[in-house]
Amino acid sequence: MVDLDPTDQGILYLLQQDARNNTTAGIGEKVGVSSTTVGNRINKLEEKGIITAYQPTLDYEKAGLDHHMLITATAPMDHRSKLAEDALDIHGVVTVRELLTHHQNLELEVATSTRQELEETINELAKLGLDLVRNELLKRELHKPADNFGEDTINE
């Protein structure tokens, strides 16, 4: 585990809040350091594997992917990680989460433009050997920065 000081925490908080529109200069102003320091800190957080990606949150419906579903599945424990990786290769699967449970140990997010594509994706997941336990249409998903990352270190 890496110890994160208040500057790192503030940087992480602001990046989680809106990575696209937060410049290193703007972040530096808010956490009380220079933009160069922010850039160096971000590089170190990436090198340590704390920051692993910068991904936009999409409105799938507006993007033409009207069939947005969450699928809970059970994979055999000894093949769970491999099946999770294989599932991500299936057309329409956008996210796979491995859960530390015996049953219902995978959560998959699927986004397709047609019902037929959705059915094909579900069939491909079943062919992998996943026991599809629950399918639910997703209305919306909300995000916020982790509470313990530096909101109190931000100078607004």
Order of alpha helices (4+ residues) and beta strands (2+ residues): alpha-alpha-alpha-beta-alpha-beta-beta-alpha-beta
